[in-house]
Amino acid sequence: MYQTQVKPASDQVLREASRLLHAGELVAFPTETVYGLGANALNKDAVLSIFAAKGRPADNPLIVHIWDPAQLEDLCTIPDGASLLMERFWPGPLTILMPRKETIPLEVTAGLPTVAIRMPSHPVAASLLKACGLPIAAPSANRSGKPSPTSAHYVFQDMDGRIPLIIDGGPCDVGVESTVIDLTHGTPTILRPGGITREMLESVLGRVDVAGSVLRPLQKGEKALSPGMRYKHYSPDGQVTLVEGEESAVIRALSVLCHDAQEKGYRACVMCFTEHLTQLADCTPHDIGSIHDPSATAQCLFDTLRHLDDEKMDVIFSEVVPTTGVGLAVMNRLGRAAAFRTVSAEAVLSER
């Protein structure tokens, strides 16, 4: 049991974090996407402690963070197309799946022959990586299955007593985890969407596919090739239901569903776009940004889900966004937060 310290980023704190990482301890730190829970990627015992702290299944691979592409020589084989992506998008929220070398423990890759690597752009993450001189394996710094933390406050909620140090670098800019792309099997394929969109990747590589598991649960026997592929993930304590359909029908269905749940004694609310707050004012609405700006929805999504836990909501009904651009990342997270529980607005209204 640790007495977990939350400390603002400084040179002194980075030196302390470096000492802890070299000693096989865990450190939470900010990236541009979400806060990460870091360990020395070359120390299998340290890596295993990540799984213990999070309560994370051991068959769920981790992402390795680096500060310089020159580090890749010791960690993996660089496949075709990777250099082009690194030149365009690193440092930034893009993770590239590449064939691992034996220096990377199998505990990092969940036994897979590939390793997921990225170079974060957040100045605190970059400074920490340089200060410690280690590749850092780091999933999101939350208890497994919970919404990823985009502030040190929420890291502390989940990790208090489990790790020695949380570096507070303020709120994260992107708000959802990095895009993960697989370059090891034929056509480049997005395994997890994020802030680097399919369209952006195709501008560099040409055709890019999206794995079928992005908007559905893993099938029986299907391996998680990337973090974030679990059936239920990013979930608040309350039950989330997605409501899809024509815009005006969705607004009316959200109202019906929320009021029905409230009448049954549940603490119920809606997650809706800024443009619909007034129409849903009596449904305890939570603003998820403009319908025209999926990047804003991505940035606030996990914080919104965390607030729902703070408010002890039992039932949550949410609008959905088109799966283009960053909207694909939003729907990937929302789908898993809801365990893919989706209803048709028109069907809800036809039953009234």
C-alpha angles and dihedrals in degrees: 000000000000131000093231115219123205110201132174113246114270137143090263093050091048090053089050091049091049091052091051093049092050088050091057095256129134126250127187115217139170125258129179089261109039136323114286131214103222137201135163101280091211094056110079094193091053089048091052089054088062090061091047094049093048098037084234123165111252092229091066108094124227132226120241116219123209136177100210131036087223087076090068092077090073097039110043150349112267111232128208113288096021095101091053091052093046091051092051104035109022126129090038147076098309124112118194122204110220136167108277127232122220092259087077110077115234087236087072094052098038087243094305122137090232132073126207113225135180140169110222121217098207107115093225093051091047092048092048092050092050093044095054097036091216135115104245123216106211134167119180113300098244137099108276113277096015124112112281114256121247095179135046089242092067092043088057091050090059103030105037107134093008101081135026102230142028116187109213110215098160127252121338118249105215098039099203128070123269125283111260117210126185115216096170102083120051115281112035107257132198109227095177123016121222143146093318099072132211089250091054092049093048090054086066105030106026113227116029123180128210118225114245089233091067093085100024138048121270112271121241108287093009112136124230101242092178139025115268098040098111120123093242118025141140087033131161119215092259124077113263121208123185118218117204134180141077112349100247091043091051092053092051093044092050089054093048094047094046095048092046090053092047091051088055089057100259125136096241135175143160133240107215145160121272090249091061100046094100094049091050097039093125093052098071091253123207114204115233096179134264121332086230096053115059090171089065090050090051091050095052101032101095093040089053092051089049092051089054089060090048087054091046094233115184099193130027128186117195140193118231132225131221112271096237125110113343087349088082090061091047093051092045089058096039092048092055093041086058094041082238092296103158133165133190114243091214091053091050092051094045089060093057 
